[in-house]
Amino acid sequence: MTDSVRPQAAAIVRGRQAKQERRIFVLDTNVLMHDPTAIFRFEEHDVYIPMTVLEELDAGKKGLSESARNVRQVSRFLDELMRDATKKDIDRGLSLPTAVPVNHGKRPPGGRLYFQTQLLESVLPDSLPGHGADNAILANTLALQQNFPAARVTLVSKDINLRIKAAIVGVQAEDYSSDKTIEDADLLVSGVQALPTNFWEKHGKGMESWQQQSRTFYRVRGPLVRDWRANQFVYDPGENGVEAIVRKIEGESAILELTLDYRTERNNVWGVTARNREQNLALNLLMDPEIDFVTILGPAGTGKTLLTLAAGLMQTLESNRFVEIIMTRVTIPLGEDIGFLPGTEEEKMEPWMGALMDNLEVLTKSGEGGNWGRAATNDLLRNRIKIRSLNFMRGRTFLNRFVILDEAQNLTPKQMKALVTRAGPGTKIVCLGNVAQIDTPYLTETTSGLTFVVNRFRGWGHSGHITLVRGERSRLADFASDTL
């Protein structure tokens, strides 16, 4: 160890009785650009920021992009941590609070934040070409590994190529995953649970049932109840089996309400009937006045947009529960961008709303009416259905609106929060999407805003979630979804 690094080495080692249990995380620039609170998310472990990272943060602070805003927020966090710190305090490491309080608001002990305050001797192999920022970060991490052999030094980066280079030179590298809601997109809740064959034997004892305003309720008790959540669906897999929604969990008991069967023509929604169990349960959520927030996932052709639009038209034009329908989506192109679009906000959004137009034709049968039918569709669109751009949502409040957010998998958690908090009294928000069709760069199934809200709203008494699994578009679309 050189004399230049001894002061900081002593500071890191000091007070570490169980050094083998401690970890030092070296943060890459892209981690802080992605999540400005990353420095607080390593619990009791230490965080190290190389000088190269500070230089790159300084270069990326200008602009109105989300990454630039995140960089400015990181700078504010660091400035707050260093406000009263002396040079000796910085050399010893700044005490870090943890991001999430536990145990009635008490925060667990945090690690320390270290900056590169001395020049570390480069130990990169001569075979590694170039002198870029990535190589400087690699050199710092390698030097820390050699200076602190008892500690576990890890480079955290969202850059796959940097992680590959790190593995080649013998540096442990990991992706930043503290912002991920789940580890695997397959673990997303479906919103539906099949009851075991012996359910009524184990849970039928002492069961209560009653009717209220033509609705049937049951109170059941048993071990399975503990795993249920509010507004989750349960069903008996047998033919003509019971389908119910969990209305309330009260200790060891749960109140179930039988769902309405929207498969029959008598209960059609704007001329649309459910074709399978999941569609029927989705319509129960969409038509329920007690549920303010609905998320519907499913691959292409499962009927997400058609069912939602039918429910919106029914409650807007017939029952007058809502003043109008507002439809929006993220304007992320599937292929090359076609360039500037002329016209008003609605005219600019129309090319992005092909799904709305296609489903309106089905719901209004305008394709059969020729020009008159198309004119009626356009009048309906102008009067009661508004197309809005997501870019101008900040500061708005929607009162008694039925808001449809299509292709919600392309939103970040921050954008999703900005949209959902627009809801005023009497407004219902429906988020539609498929986490397997993300077009936004740098978003994954685990970091999508749709995944974020599905998990955060789970169990809230006024929200519901359902995953549609069976395609109903055409045999060609079904076959393509399964095989391509």
C-alpha positions as CSV (number, residue, x, y, z in Angstrom):
1,M,0.0,0.0,0.0
2,T,1.4,3.4,-1.0
3,D,1.8,6.3,1.5
4,S,-0.7,8.3,-0.5
5,V,-3.6,6.0,0.3
6,R,-2.7,5.2,3.9
7,P,-4.9,7.9,5.6
8,Q,-8.1,6.9,3.8
9,A,-7.3,3.2,4.2
10,A,-7.0,3.7,7.9
11,A,-10.3,5.6,8.0
12,I,-12.1,2.8,6.1
13,V,-10.6,0.0,8.3
14,R,-11.1,1.9,11.6
15,G,-14.0,0.6,13.6
16,R,-14.5,-2.4,11.4
17,Q,-14.2,-5.3,13.7
18,A,-15.8,-7.7,11.3
19,K,-14.2,-6.6,8.1
20,Q,-15.1,-9.8,6.3
21,E,-18.8,-8.9,6.8
22,R,-18.5,-5.5,5.3
23,R,-18.8,-4.6,1.7
24,I,-17.6,-1.6,-0.3
25,F,-19.7,-0.7,-3.4
26,V,-18.1,1.4,-6.1
27,L,-20.8,3.3,-8.0
28,D,-20.7,4.0,-11.7
29,T,-22.1,7.2,-13.1
30,N,-25.1,5.6,-14.8
31,V,-26.3,4.2,-11.5
32,L,-26.6,7.7,-10.0
33,M,-28.1,9.0,-13.3
34,H,-30.7,6.3,-13.1
35,D,-31.6,6.6,-9.4
36,P,-30.4,9.7,-7.5
37,T,-31.2,8.0,-4.1
38,A,-28.8,5.1,-4.9
39,I,-26.2,6.3,-2.4
40,F,-28.7,5.6,0.4
41,R,-29.8,2.1,-0.7
42,F,-26.8,0.0,0.4
43,E,-28.0,-0.3,4.1
44,E,-25.0,-0.8,6.4
45,H,-22.4,-1.1,3.7
46,D,-19.9,1.5,2.5
47,V,-20.2,3.4,-0.8
48,Y,-17.2,4.7,-2.8
49,I,-17.5,7.4,-5.5
50,P,-14.4,7.8,-7.8
51,M,-13.4,11.3,-8.9
52,T,-14.1,10.3,-12.5
53,V,-17.8,9.7,-11.6
54,L,-18.0,13.3,-10.2
55,E,-16.5,14.6,-13.4
56,E,-19.1,12.8,-15.5
57,L,-21.9,13.9,-13.3
58,D,-20.8,17.5,-13.8
59,A,-20.8,17.0,-17.5
60,G,-24.4,15.6,-17.5
61,K,-26.1,18.1,-15.3
62,K,-27.4,20.4,-18.1
63,G,-30.7,19.9,-19.9
64,L,-34.3,19.0,-19.2
65,S,-34.0,15.2,-19.6
66,E,-34.8,12.9,-16.7
67,S,-31.2,11.9,-16.4
68,A,-30.1,15.5,-16.1
69,R,-32.6,16.1,-13.4
70,N,-31.4,13.1,-11.6
71,V,-27.8,14.3,-11.8
72,R,-28.8,17.7,-10.3
73,Q,-30.6,15.8,-7.5
74,V,-27.5,13.7,-6.8
75,S,-25.5,16.9,-6.5
76,R,-28.0,18.3,-4.0
77,F,-27.8,15.1,-1.9
78,L,-24.0,15.2,-1.9
79,D,-24.0,18.9,-1.0
80,E,-26.4,18.3,1.9
81,L,-24.2,15.5,3.2
82,M,-21.0,17.6,2.9
83,R,-22.5,20.9,4.2
84,D,-20.7,21.0,7.6
85,A,-18.1,18.4,6.9
86,T,-14.3,19.1,7.1
87,K,-11.5,17.6,5.1
88,K,-10.9,15.1,7.9
89,D,-14.6,14.2,8.0
90,I,-14.5,13.5,4.2
91,D,-11.3,11.4,4.6
92,R,-13.0,9.4,7.4
93,G,-16.2,8.9,5.3
94,L,-19.5,10.6,5.6
95,S,-22.2,8.9,7.6
96,L,-25.1,7.7,5.4
97,P,-28.7,7.4,6.4
98,T,-30.6,4.5,4.9
99,A,-33.4,5.1,2.4
100,V,-36.3,3.4,4.2
101,P,-37.1,3.7,7.9
102,V,-38.1,0.5,9.7
103,N,-39.5,-0.3,13.1
104,H,-41.8,2.6,13.7
105,G,-39.7,5.1,11.8
106,K,-36.3,4.3,13.2
107,R,-33.7,4.0,10.5
108,P,-31.2,1.1,10.7
109,P,-27.5,2.1,10.9
110,G,-26.1,3.1,7.6
111,G,-22.7,2.8,6.1
112,R,-20.3,5.5,5.1
113,L,-19.8,7.5,1.9
114,Y,-16.2,7.8,0.6
115,F,-14.8,9.9,-2.2
116,Q,-11.6,9.4,-4.0
117,T,-9.4,11.9,-2.1
118,Q,-6.0,10.4,-3.1
119,L,-4.5,9.3,-6.3
120,L,-4.7,5.5,-6.4
121,E,-2.0,3.6,-8.2
122,S,-3.3,2.1,-11.4
123,V,-3.1,-1.7,-11.5
124,L,-4.9,-2.3,-14.8
125,P,-3.2,-4.8,-17.0
126,D,-1.2,-3.4,-19.9
127,S,-3.4,-5.4,-22.3
128,L,-6.4,-3.2,-21.6
129,P,-6.4,-0.4,-24.3
130,G,-7.5,3.2,-23.9
131,H,-7.7,5.6,-21.0
132,G,-11.5,6.3,-20.8
133,A,-13.7,6.9,-17.8
134,D,-14.7,3.3,-17.6
135,N,-11.0,2.2,-17.4
136,A,-10.4,4.8,-14.6
137,I,-13.3,3.4,-12.6
138,L,-12.0,-0.1,-13.1
139,A,-8.6,1.0,-12.0
140,N,-10.0,2.5,-8.8
141,T,-12.0,-0.7,-8.0
142,L,-8.9,-2.9,-8.6
143,A,-6.8,-0.6,-6.3
144,L,-9.4,-0.8,-3.6
145,Q,-9.5,-4.6,-3.9
146,Q,-5.7,-4.7,-3.3
147,N,-5.7,-2.2,-0.5
148,F,-8.6,-3.9,1.4
149,P,-8.2,-7.6,0.9
150,A,-10.5,-8.4,3.8
151,A,-13.4,-6.4,2.4
152,R,-15.6,-7.4,-0.5
153,V,-15.3,-4.7,-3.1
154,T,-18.1,-4.6,-5.8
155,L,-18.5,-2.4,-8.8
156,V,-22.1,-1.5,-9.4
157,S,-22.9,-0.4,-12.9
158,K,-25.9,-0.5,-15.4
159,D,-23.4,-0.7,-18.3
160,I,-23.3,-4.3,-19.4
161,N,-20.0,-3.8,-21.3
162,L,-18.3,-2.3,-18.2
163,R,-19.4,-5.3,-16.2
164,I,-18.0,-7.6,-18.9
165,K,-14.6,-5.8,-18.8
166,A,-14.7,-5.9,-15.0
167,A,-15.1,-9.7,-15.1
168,I,-12.2,-10.0,-17.5
169,V,-9.8,-8.1,-15.2
170,G,-11.0,-9.9,-12.0
171,V,-13.4,-7.3,-10.5
172,Q,-16.7,-8.4,-9.1
173,A,-19.5,-6.4,-10.8
174,E,-23.2,-6.3,-10.3
175,D,-26.2,-4.5,-12.0
176,Y,-28.0,-2.0,-9.8
177,S,-31.2,-3.7,-8.7
178,S,-32.4,-1.8,-5.7
179,D,-35.0,0.1,-7.8
180,K,-36.5,-3.2,-9.1
181,T,-39.9,-4.0,-7.7
182,I,-39.5,-7.7,-8.3
183,E,-36.7,-10.0,-9.4
184,D,-38.7,-11.8,-12.1
185,A,-41.5,-10.5,-14.3
186,D,-43.1,-13.9,-14.0
187,L,-43.6,-13.2,-10.3
188,L,-46.1,-10.5,-11.0
189,V,-49.4,-11.3,-9.4
190,S,-52.2,-12.4,-11.7
191,G,-55.0,-11.2,-9.5
192,V,-56.7,-14.6,-9.8
193,Q,-56.3,-17.7,-7.6
194,A,-57.9,-21.1,-8.1
195,L,-59.3,-22.7,-5.0
196,P,-58.0,-26.1,-4.1
197,T,-60.4,-29.1,-4.4
198,N,-60.7,-29.4,-0.7
199,F,-61.3,-25.7,0.0
200,W,-64.9,-26.0,1.1
201,E,-64.1,-28.9,3.4
202,K,-61.4,-26.9,5.2
203,H,-63.0,-23.4,5.0
204,G,-66.8,-24.2,5.0
205,K,-67.2,-24.7,8.7
206,G,-69.0,-21.8,10.3
207,M,-69.4,-20.1,6.9
208,E,-71.9,-17.2,6.8
209,S,-73.8,-15.9,3.8
210,W,-76.2,-13.0,3.2
211,Q,-77.6,-10.8,0.5
212,Q,-77.4,-7.1,0.2
213,Q,-78.9,-5.1,-2.7
214,S,-79.1,-8.2,-4.9
215,R,-75.4,-9.0,-4.2
216,T,-74.4,-12.2,-2.4
217,F,-71.7,-12.3,0.2
218,Y,-69.9,-15.0,2.1
219,R,-67.7,-14.9,5.2
220,V,-65.1,-17.8,5.2
221,R,-62.4,-18.7,7.7
222,G,-59.4,-20.9,7.3
223,P,-55.6,-21.0,6.6
224,L,-55.8,-19.9,3.0
225,V,-57.4,-16.6,3.9
226,R,-54.1,-15.2,5.3
227,D,-52.6,-15.1,1.8
228,W,-55.4,-13.2,0.2
229,R,-55.5,-9.5,-0.6
230,A,-58.4,-7.1,-1.1
231,N,-60.1,-7.2,-4.5
232,Q,-58.3,-10.4,-5.4
233,F,-60.4,-13.0,-7.4
234,V,-60.9,-16.6,-6.4
235,Y,-62.7,-19.3,-8.3
236,D,-63.6,-22.9,-8.2
237,P,-61.9,-24.6,-11.2
238,G,-64.8,-27.0,-11.8
239,E,-67.5,-26.4,-14.4
240,N,-69.9,-23.6,-13.4
241,G,-67.8,-23.1,-10.3
242,V,-68.0,-20.2,-8.0
243,E,-66.2,-17.0,-9.0
244,A,-65.9,-14.4,-6.2
245,I,-63.9,-11.3,-5.3
246,V,-62.3,-10.8,-1.9
247,R,-63.9,-7.6,-0.5
248,K,-62.3,-7.5,2.9
249,I,-59.9,-9.3,5.1
250,E,-60.8,-9.3,8.8
251,G,-58.2,-11.2,10.8
252,E,-58.6,-14.9,10.1
253,S,-61.8,-14.4,8.0
254,A,-62.5,-12.9,4.6
255,I,-65.6,-11.5,3.0
256,L,-66.3,-12.8,-0.5
257,E,-68.7,-11.4,-3.0
258,L,-70.0,-13.4,-5.9
259,T,-69.0,-11.7,-9.2
260,L,-71.5,-10.6,-11.9
261,D,-71.5,-12.9,-15.0
262,Y,-70.8,-10.6,-18.0
263,R,-70.7,-13.7,-20.3
264,T,-74.4,-13.5,-20.8
265,E,-76.1,-11.1,-23.3
266,R,-78.3,-9.9,-20.5
267,N,-75.3,-8.4,-18.8
268,N,-73.5,-7.1,-21.9
269,V,-71.4,-4.0,-21.6
270,W,-72.0,-1.7,-24.6
271,G,-72.8,-4.8,-26.7
272,V,-69.6,-6.6,-25.5
273,T,-69.7,-9.9,-23.5
274,A,-66.8,-11.7,-21.8
275,R,-65.4,-14.6,-23.7
276,N,-63.5,-16.2,-20.9
277,R,-63.1,-16.1,-17.1
278,E,-60.4,-13.5,-17.0
279,Q,-62.3,-11.1,-19.3
280,N,-65.4,-11.6,-17.0
281,L,-63.3,-10.7,-13.9
282,A,-61.8,-7.7,-15.7
283,L,-65.3,-6.3,-16.5
284,N,-66.2,-6.8,-12.8
285,L,-63.3,-4.5,-11.9
286,L,-64.0,-2.0,-14.7
287,M,-67.7,-1.6,-13.8
288,D,-67.3,-1.5,-10.0
289,P,-67.9,2.0,-8.6
290,E,-65.9,1.2,-5.5
291,I,-62.7,0.6,-7.4
292,D,-60.8,3.7,-8.5
293,F,-57.6,2.2,-10.0
294,V,-57.5,-0.8,-12.3
295,T,-54.4,-2.4,-13.9
296,I,-55.0,-4.9,-16.7
297,L,-52.0,-6.9,-18.1
298,G,-52.0,-9.3,-21.0
299,P,-50.5,-10.1,-24.4
300,A,-51.8,-8.7,-27.7
301,G,-55.3,-9.7,-28.6
302,T,-56.6,-10.5,-25.1
303,G,-59.2,-7.6,-25.2
304,K,-57.6,-5.1,-22.8
305,T,-58.5,-2.0,-24.8
306,L,-61.9,-3.2,-26.1
307,L,-63.2,-4.2,-22.6
308,T,-62.0,-1.0,-21.0
309,L,-63.4,1.3,-23.7
310,A,-66.8,-0.6,-23.6
311,A,-66.9,-0.1,-19.8
312,G,-66.0,3.6,-20.2
313,L,-68.7,4.2,-22.8
314,M,-71.3,2.4,-20.7
315,Q,-70.6,4.4,-17.6
316,T,-70.2,7.7,-19.5
317,L,-73.0,7.6,-22.0
318,E,-75.6,5.5,-20.3
319,S,-75.2,5.7,-16.5
320,N,-73.6,9.2,-16.7
321,R,-71.2,8.3,-13.9
322,F,-68.3,10.0,-15.7
323,V,-68.3,13.2,-17.6
324,E,-66.0,12.0,-20.4
325,I,-63.4,9.5,-21.3
326,I,-59.7,10.6,-21.4
327,M,-57.3,8.4,-23.3
328,T,-53.5,8.8,-23.3
329,R,-50.3,6.9,-23.9
330,V,-46.6,7.4,-24.2
331,T,-45.5,8.4,-27.7
332,I,-42.7,5.9,-28.1
333,P,-42.5,4.7,-31.7
334,L,-42.1,1.0,-32.5
335,G,-39.8,1.6,-35.5
336,E,-38.2,4.7,-36.9
337,D,-39.8,8.0,-36.0
338,I,-41.9,9.5,-38.9
339,G,-41.0,13.1,-37.8
340,F,-43.0,16.2,-37.0
341,L,-46.8,15.9,-36.8
342,P,-48.9,19.0,-37.6
343,G,-52.1,20.1,-36.0
344,T,-53.5,20.5,-32.5
345,E,-52.7,18.3,-29.5
346,E,-55.5,15.9,-30.4
347,E,-54.5,15.8,-34.1
348,K,-50.9,15.1,-33.1
349,M,-52.1,12.2,-30.8
350,E,-54.4,10.6,-33.4
351,P,-51.7,8.5,-35.1
352,W,-50.8,7.1,-31.7
353,M,-54.4,6.2,-31.0
354,G,-55.0,3.6,-33.7
355,A,-56.1,1.1,-31.0
356,L,-58.8,3.6,-29.9
357,M,-60.1,4.1,-33.5
358,D,-60.1,0.3,-34.2
359,N,-62.0,-0.5,-31.1
360,L,-64.5,2.3,-31.5
361,E,-65.4,0.9,-34.9
362,V,-66.2,-2.4,-33.3
363,L,-68.2,-0.8,-30.5
364,T,-70.2,1.6,-32.6
365,K,-70.4,-0.8,-35.7
366,S,-69.4,2.2,-37.8
367,G,-67.7,0.0,-40.3
368,E,-71.1,-1.2,-41.4
369,G,-72.6,2.2,-41.8
370,G,-70.2,3.6,-44.4
371,N,-69.7,7.4,-44.3
372,W,-72.6,8.0,-41.9
373,G,-71.1,5.5,-39.4
374,R,-67.7,7.0,-39.6
375,A,-69.2,10.5,-39.1
376,A,-71.1,9.2,-36.0
377,T,-67.9,7.8,-34.6
378,N,-66.1,11.1,-35.1
379,D,-68.9,13.0,-33.4
380,L,-68.7,10.5,-30.4
381,L,-65.0,10.9,-30.3
382,R,-65.1,14.7,-30.3
383,N,-67.9,15.0,-27.7
384,R,-67.2,12.4,-25.0
385,I,-63.8,10.9,-25.7
386,K,-60.8,13.2,-25.4
387,I,-57.3,12.3,-26.5
388,R,-54.6,13.9,-24.4
389,S,-50.8,13.9,-24.5
390,L,-48.9,12.6,-21.5
391,N,-46.4,15.5,-21.9
392,F,-48.9,18.1,-20.6
393,M,-50.3,16.3,-17.6
394,R,-48.3,18.0,-14.9
395,G,-50.6,20.2,-12.7
396,R,-53.9,19.0,-14.1
397,T,-56.7,17.5,-12.1
398,F,-59.4,15.2,-13.6
399,L,-62.8,15.4,-12.0
400,N,-65.3,12.6,-12.7
401,R,-63.3,11.3,-15.7
402,F,-62.7,7.7,-16.9
403,V,-59.0,7.9,-17.7
404,I,-57.4,5.1,-19.9
405,L,-53.6,4.9,-20.0
406,D,-52.7,2.6,-22.9
407,E,-49.3,1.0,-23.3
408,A,-48.5,1.8,-19.6
409,Q,-45.5,-0.5,-19.7
410,N,-43.5,2.2,-21.4
411,L,-43.8,4.6,-18.4
412,T,-41.2,5.0,-15.7
413,P,-42.3,4.8,-12.1
414,K,-41.9,8.6,-11.8
415,Q,-44.1,9.2,-14.8
416,M,-46.7,6.8,-13.5
417,K,-46.8,8.6,-10.2
418,A,-47.2,12.0,-12.0
419,L,-50.2,10.6,-13.9
420,V,-52.0,8.7,-11.1
421,T,-51.8,11.7,-8.8
422,R,-53.9,13.7,-11.4
423,A,-57.0,11.9,-10.3
424,G,-59.7,14.1,-8.6
425,P,-63.0,13.1,-6.9
426,G,-65.0,10.6,-9.0
427,T,-62.2,9.7,-11.4
428,K,-61.3,6.2,-12.3
429,I,-57.9,5.3,-13.9
430,V,-57.3,2.2,-15.9
431,C,-53.7,1.2,-16.9
432,L,-53.3,-1.2,-19.7
433,G,-50.1,-2.9,-20.9
434,N,-47.9,-5.8,-21.5
435,V,-44.5,-5.9,-19.8
436,A,-43.2,-8.1,-22.7
437,Q,-43.6,-5.2,-25.2
438,I,-41.5,-2.4,-23.7
439,D,-40.2,0.1,-26.3
440,T,-38.8,2.7,-23.9
441,P,-34.9,2.6,-23.8
442,Y,-33.4,1.5,-20.5
443,L,-36.7,0.2,-19.1
444,T,-37.1,-3.4,-18.2
445,E,-39.9,-5.6,-17.0
446,T,-38.8,-5.1,-13.4
447,T,-38.3,-1.3,-13.6
448,S,-41.4,-0.4,-15.6
449,G,-43.9,1.9,-14.1
450,L,-46.7,-0.6,-14.7
451,T,-44.9,-3.2,-12.7
452,F,-44.3,-0.6,-10.0
453,V,-48.0,0.3,-9.5
454,V,-49.2,-3.3,-9.7
455,N,-47.0,-4.2,-6.7
456,R,-47.5,-0.9,-4.8
457,F,-51.3,-0.9,-5.1
458,R,-51.7,-4.6,-4.3
459,G,-54.1,-5.1,-1.4
460,W,-55.5,-1.5,-1.4
461,G,-59.3,-1.7,-1.0
462,H,-60.0,0.6,-4.0
463,S,-57.8,-0.9,-6.6
464,G,-57.8,-4.1,-8.6
465,H,-55.5,-6.0,-10.9
466,I,-56.1,-8.8,-13.4
467,T,-53.9,-10.5,-16.0
468,L,-55.6,-11.7,-19.2
469,V,-54.1,-14.8,-20.6
470,R,-56.3,-16.0,-23.6
471,G,-56.1,-14.2,-26.9
472,E,-59.5,-13.5,-28.5
473,R,-58.4,-11.5,-31.5
474,S,-58.0,-14.2,-34.2
475,R,-56.5,-17.7,-34.7
476,L,-53.6,-16.0,-36.6
477,A,-52.9,-13.6,-33.8
478,D,-53.1,-16.4,-31.2
479,F,-50.7,-18.6,-33.1
480,A,-48.3,-15.7,-33.7
481,S,-48.3,-14.8,-30.0
482,D,-47.5,-18.4,-29.0
483,T,-44.8,-19.2,-31.6
484,L,-43.0,-16.0,-32.6
